[in-house]
Amino acid sequence: MNKPIKLGVVGTGRFAQAFIPLFQAHPWVSSVAVADLLPERRQQTAERFGITGVYASMEEMLGSDIDAIAIFAQRHLHGPLSVKALQAGKHVYCAVPMASSIEEMEAIIAEVAKSGLVYMTGETSYYYPCTVYNRQRYSAGDFGHFVYGEAQYLHDMSHGFYESFQHSGGTDWKKVAGFPPMYYPTHSVSMILSATGARATHVSCLGYKDRHEDGIFQAGGNLWDNAFSNETALMRTSDGGMCRFNEFRRVGWSGKASVYLSMYGTLGSYEEHAGSSIWTSLQKGNVEDLSDLLACQTATVTKEDNELFGSLRKDLNHGVSKVHPVSRLPQSFAGLRNGHFGSHQFLADDFVKAAVTGKQPPNHAWAAAKYCVPGLIAHESAMRDGEMLPIPDLGEVPASFELLNPEEVQANQIL
Ligand SMILES: NC(=O)c1ccc[n+]([C@@H]2O[C@H](COP(=O)([O-])OP(=O)(O)OC[C@H]3O[C@@H](n4cnc5c(N)ncnc54)[C@H](O)[C@@H]3O)[C@@H](O)[C@H]2O)c1
């Protein structure tokens, strides 16, 4: 019989602060514990949210009777931490990216395939209004055949990244801040692939050699010997389509969002720019302005938000749009903070429903690899000056696994 889960949050930095209240409010979560390597940080978080289960590391937490772990550690640690948690028999939610090597992703998939545990990548773009809208229209056949898509994550280092990397990086923060842009490709790649269901099969990518005086992106300046601060990839997809992805970390850009999507099909297309979102189709004169439909409610950023979330605060003042299926969320989420264009509440709900029912969520391990592997190969291509490279296929979720449709599962009553 399904029963509520005990959930442990790993990493009590900034991003986790936005998810802890959601996990606590979910009717199918019986308790929330926290772990952080930094004693002061974990204590402060525990006091803030009235949490009594406090651990000095994820490793220590894994020895407890907690059922599920939600990882919010720094991005380059995700793969090894996820594998360890799965090996300890815990369901795993992990903030993006899934991992920073193919071997780590294969290891996560192998653990899930062997154990049947739930793994979920916390991809915020999956629940952006434009992605929700395009997924619906693609599955309704309105695009026809997918032809071409373009998506980008444009986020200059000076827009909060210095602060983010310094927050946990100590004196060596630049070594992690120089993470290759295409090692964090999932915000852009997932928007298109989660709509079409295809995978990227080949990639050619070019890199922009950084010139900034901070020396973050330069040979010898970071753990990856990476000199590129901006990367542009052209990919072939398994449905015969083409995509262009931009991952930029030095760019003069201040649009309403840092993540953008356009998709073109043989019958219809969605096009997005800094100030507009439209649907158009073969029918002459058919141009629908989607600005109102896809706009998210905004919340005020308070003084407390500044202290809690630092540079993340602006990403956390988005509520839902008209295309978000809010009726599937627990009623206990009403009035709680959302974030990243309405996505947080849906991600938290997906994971809890998956862990309780034992069904794989939409963003399971195989989907996560589809969002992440192409970027790793893209960076390899950029280092070979754009050579077209094949992208390994880490496979599909096994037919014997049950898949969760979060919209069909009502979490509004106590189990
Ligand atoms: N839109 C998005 O999807 C989005 C937005 C922001 C951040 N993120 C991701 O969320 C993650 C966290 O970001 P953040 O800004 O909160 O980071 P942060 O640096 O503020 O916090 C990370 C915390 O993890 C802790 N930690 C590391 N290893 C641990 C271990 N073994 N056990 C226990 N604690 C451990 C660190 O001590 C630190 O306090 C990052 O990976 C980032 O990529 C995603």
The ligand as a Tripos MOL2 file, in Angstrom:
@<TRIPOS>MOLECULE
LIG
   44    48     1     0     0
SMALL
NO_CHARGES

@<TRIPOS>ATOM
      1 N1         16.5740   26.8330  -12.5990 N.am      1 LIG1
      2 C1         17.2280   25.8510  -12.0020 C.2       1 LIG1
      3 O1         16.9830   24.7050  -12.2970 O.2       1 LIG1
      4 C2         18.2830   26.1610  -10.9730 C.ar      1 LIG1
      5 C3         18.3770   27.4420  -10.3890 C.ar      1 LIG1
      6 C4         19.3160   27.6390   -9.3790 C.ar      1 LIG1
      7 C5         20.1480   26.6070   -8.9700 C.ar      1 LIG1
      8 N2         20.0440   25.3800   -9.5850 N.ar      1 LIG1
      9 C6         20.8930   24.2520   -9.1750 C.3       1 LIG1
     10 O2         20.6770   24.0100   -7.7820 O.3       1 LIG1
     11 C7         21.8720   23.5940   -7.1690 C.3       1 LIG1
     12 C8         22.0890   24.3280   -5.8650 C.3       1 LIG1
     13 O3         22.2610   25.7090   -6.1320 O.3       1 LIG1
     14 P1         22.4870   26.7440   -4.9420 P.3       1 LIG1
     15 O4         22.6380   28.0670   -5.5630 O.co2     1 LIG1
     16 O5         21.5000   26.5220   -3.8750 O.co2     1 LIG1
     17 O6         23.9100   26.2230   -4.4180 O.3       1 LIG1
     18 P2         24.6500   26.6180   -3.0480 P.3       1 LIG1
     19 O7         26.0930   26.6470   -3.3920 O.co2     1 LIG1
     20 O8         24.0040   27.8240   -2.4670 O.co2     1 LIG1
     21 O9         24.3390   25.3750   -2.0790 O.3       1 LIG1
     22 C9         24.8660   24.1020   -2.2500 C.3       1 LIG1
     23 C10        24.9940   23.4630   -0.8660 C.3       1 LIG1
     24 O10        25.2330   22.0430   -0.9940 O.3       1 LIG1
     25 C11        26.0360   21.6530    0.1170 C.3       1 LIG1
     26 N3         26.6360   20.3180   -0.1270 N.ar      1 LIG1
     27 C12        27.5560   19.9600   -1.0450 C.ar      1 LIG1
     28 N4         27.8710   18.6490   -0.9320 N.ar      1 LIG1
     29 C13        27.1220   18.1460    0.0850 C.ar      1 LIG1
     30 C14        27.0260   16.8630    0.7070 C.ar      1 LIG1
     31 N5         27.7440   15.8200    0.2920 N.pl3     1 LIG1
     32 N6         26.1750   16.7260    1.7430 N.ar      1 LIG1
     33 C15        25.4310   17.7810    2.1970 C.ar      1 LIG1
     34 N7         25.5060   19.0170    1.6410 N.ar      1 LIG1
     35 C16        26.3390   19.2080    0.5990 C.ar      1 LIG1
     36 C17        27.0460   22.7890    0.2160 C.3       1 LIG1
     37 O11        27.6880   22.8120    1.4600 O.3       1 LIG1
     38 C18        26.1650   24.0120   -0.0500 C.3       1 LIG1
     39 O12        25.6770   24.5920    1.1340 O.3       1 LIG1
     40 C19        22.9730   23.8130   -8.1790 C.3       1 LIG1
     41 O13        23.3580   22.5880   -8.6510 O.3       1 LIG1
     42 C20        22.3630   24.5770   -9.3020 C.3       1 LIG1
     43 O14        22.8240   24.1130  -10.5420 O.3       1 LIG1
     44 C21        19.1210   25.1440  -10.5590 C.ar      1 LIG1
@<TRIPOS>BOND
     1     1     2 1
     2     2     3 2
     3     2     4 1
     4     4     5 ar
     5     4    44 ar
     6     5     6 ar
     7     6     7 ar
     8     7     8 ar
     9     8     9 1
    10     8    44 ar
    11     9    10 1
    12     9    42 1
    13    10    11 1
    14    11    12 1
    15    11    40 1
    16    12    13 1
    17    13    14 1
    18    14    15 2
    19    14    16 1
    20    14    17 1
    21    17    18 1
    22    18    19 2
    23    18    20 1
    24    18    21 1
    25    21    22 1
    26    22    23 1
    27    23    24 1
    28    23    38 1
    29    24    25 1
    30    25    26 1
    31    25    36 1
    32    26    27 ar
    33    26    35 ar
    34    27    28 ar
    35    28    29 ar
    36    29    30 ar
    37    29    35 ar
    38    30    31 1
    39    30    32 ar
    40    32    33 ar
    41    33    34 ar
    42    34    35 ar
    43    36    37 1
    44    36    38 1
    45    38    39 1
    46    40    41 1
    47    40    42 1
    48    42    43 1
@<TRIPOS>SUBSTRUCTURE
     1 LIG1         1 GROUP 0 **** ****
